[in-house]
Amino acid sequence: MEGFRAFNYGANAVCFQKNGQKYGMICSWATQVDYDKIVMLLGAQSVTGKNVSQGDIIGVSVLSKSQEDIMNTLGNNHSDKVDKFKNLDYTLTDSAILINNASVNLVVEVIDILHLAGIEEDKLVYGLIKSYKRSGEPMLTINN
């Protein structure tokens, strides 16, 4: 099963500010599970994933086709080593960082974090969509 991909994946920027530090990553494994709920699998290697906690308000931006450069910026390096936001166009809403001109911007409250058998080190983040905005731009999809 290694390398098997049954689905196309999106480029979803998960970004927030906490204790004066900005965190950002790309999460491909995210989906809506109810009209106002989402889940995201954040890998254990991610500094952003390590710092997200129940009760946090985070930004989830579904990047648009023209934002591949932002996907690469947020997908490379770690938030505690480089300022990933230095050259990004974003809006801070409470602690949620939203990437401007994304296809969809969500302000999400983390309502639970689960650790599943076989991937205990990773976090399955369950979130409540507090607000959202659509831009009309087509979504960036990762197909390879």
C-alpha positions in Angstrom: 0.0 0.0 0.0 3.0 2.3 0.3 2.6 5.2 -2.2 -1.0 4.3 -3.0 -3.2 7.4 -3.5 -6.9 6.8 -3.9 -7.9 10.5 -3.9 -6.8 13.9 -5.2 -5.4 16.0 -2.3 -5.9 19.7 -1.7 -3.4 22.3 -0.5 -4.8 23.5 2.8 -2.8 26.1 4.7 -3.2 25.6 8.5 -2.0 28.7 10.2 -2.3 30.4 13.6 -0.5 32.6 16.0 0.1 31.4 19.6 2.3 32.9 22.3 3.7 35.5 19.9 4.8 32.8 17.4 3.3 32.3 13.9 2.8 28.7 12.8 1.9 27.5 9.3 1.9 24.3 7.4 0.3 22.6 4.4 -2.2 19.8 5.2 -3.3 17.7 2.3 -5.4 15.3 4.4 -8.3 17.4 5.4 -12.0 17.1 4.7 -15.4 18.4 5.8 -17.3 15.9 7.9 -20.5 17.9 8.6 -21.9 21.3 7.5 -19.8 23.0 10.2 -17.1 20.5 11.1 -13.8 19.5 9.5 -11.0 17.0 10.3 -7.3 17.3 9.4 -4.5 14.9 9.9 -1.4 16.7 11.1 1.9 14.8 11.0 4.1 14.4 14.1 7.1 15.9 12.3 5.3 19.3 12.0 6.1 22.1 14.5 2.7 23.6 13.6 1.0 20.3 14.4 2.9 19.9 17.6 1.7 23.3 18.8 -2.0 23.1 18.0 -4.2 22.4 21.0 -7.9 21.8 21.9 -9.6 25.3 22.2 -7.2 27.0 19.7 -8.7 29.2 17.0 -6.8 28.5 13.8 -7.0 29.5 10.2 -7.5 27.0 7.4 -7.1 28.4 3.9 -7.9 26.2 0.9 -5.3 27.5 -1.5 -6.3 28.6 -5.1 -4.6 27.3 -8.3 -2.5 30.5 -8.5 -1.0 29.9 -5.0 1.4 27.1 -5.6 4.2 29.3 -4.4 2.4 29.7 -1.0 2.0 26.0 -0.8 5.8 25.6 -1.3 6.6 28.3 1.2 4.4 26.9 4.0 5.3 23.3 3.1 9.0 23.7 3.4 11.0 24.2 6.7 9.6 24.5 10.2 7.8 27.5 11.7 10.3 27.7 14.6 13.3 28.0 12.2 12.1 30.5 9.6 9.5 33.2 9.3 7.2 31.5 6.7 4.9 34.6 6.7 7.6 37.2 5.9 6.5 37.6 2.2 3.0 36.2 2.4 -0.2 38.2 2.0 -2.4 37.2 5.0 -5.0 38.5 7.4 -4.9 37.9 11.2 -8.4 37.2 12.7 -8.0 36.7 16.4 -5.3 34.0 16.4 -6.3 32.6 13.0 -4.0 33.4 10.1 -5.9 33.4 6.8 -4.1 33.5 3.4 -5.6 36.3 1.3 -7.0 35.3 -2.1 -7.4 31.6 -1.1 -10.4 29.7 -2.6 -11.9 29.3 0.9 -10.9 30.8 4.2 -12.1 29.2 7.4 -11.8 30.3 11.0 -11.8 27.0 13.0 -12.0 26.2 16.7 -10.2 23.0 17.6 -12.8 21.0 19.5 -10.9 17.8 19.9 -7.6 16.1 19.0 -7.6 12.3 18.5 -4.7 9.8 18.3 -5.6 6.8 16.2 -4.2 3.3 16.4 -1.2 2.9 14.0 -0.6 6.6 13.7 -0.6 7.6 17.4 2.1 10.2 17.0 0.0 12.1 14.5 -3.0 14.4 15.4 -6.4 14.0 13.9 -7.7 17.5 14.5 -11.5 17.9 14.8 -12.7 21.4 14.3 -15.8 23.6 14.3 -16.1 26.1 11.5 -16.7 29.4 13.2 -16.8 31.4 9.9 -15.9 31.1 6.3 -15.4 33.1 3.1 -15.2 32.0 -0.5 -13.3 33.9 -3.1 -14.6 32.1 -6.2 -11.0 31.2 -7.2 -10.6 27.5 -8.3 -8.9 25.2 -5.7 -5.4 24.0 -6.0 -5.3 20.2 -6.2 -2.2 18.0 -5.7 -2.5 15.0 -8.1 0.9 13.4 -8.0 
